[in-house]
Amino acid sequence: MKTLVIYYSASGHTKRIATEIAQNLDADTFEILPAKAYTNEDLDWTDTESRVSHEYEDSKLRDVELKTTEVPNWSEYDRVIIGYPIWYGIAAWPTNAFIKILDFANKTVIPFCCSHSSELGNSDLKLKDDAKGGEWRDGHRFFQDVPSSAIKTWTESL
């Protein structure tokens, strides 16, 4: 089974976890990148004038333009693991924008999120609803400072 770990990471926590997952599974990685990167000020959810606050208030703004959605050798992957931070109880908008574009038919999809305080909630189910096809498994939530041993235990359970 050939595995790809796709992830969006706003502050580096999800990237660290995705990288460890990929190493544990001898998988490839693909990073989702917004055309306009989020700054620390953009991510300040406590500031009602920040970018994420505006995008949260107006769902039309959440359709974030991405640098690319072309995944090299997409057809070769059987299993796709998708990582994202939780924003306002759902997957970060760049992840949603990416999910809507690709066809996941004939792929097993396993989502995971990274958060300091928020739970997985229904974020994995919303991604499944937005996706085209795929056999979606239950998602998993990691704390942003999860130890490598916990990541290893999870990947071994797959």
Salt bridges, closest charged atoms under 4 A:
GLU20 OE2 - ARG16 NH1 2.79
ASP42 OD2 - ARG51 NH1 3.72
GLU49 OE1 - HIS54 NE2 3.33
GLU55 OE2 - ARG51 NE 3.07
GLU76 OE1 - LYS2 NZ 3.05
GLU119 OE2 - ARG141 NH1 3.37
ASP130 OD2 - LYS126 NZ 3.13
GLU135 OE2 - ARG137 NH2 3.28
GLU156 OE2 - LYS152 NZ 3.99
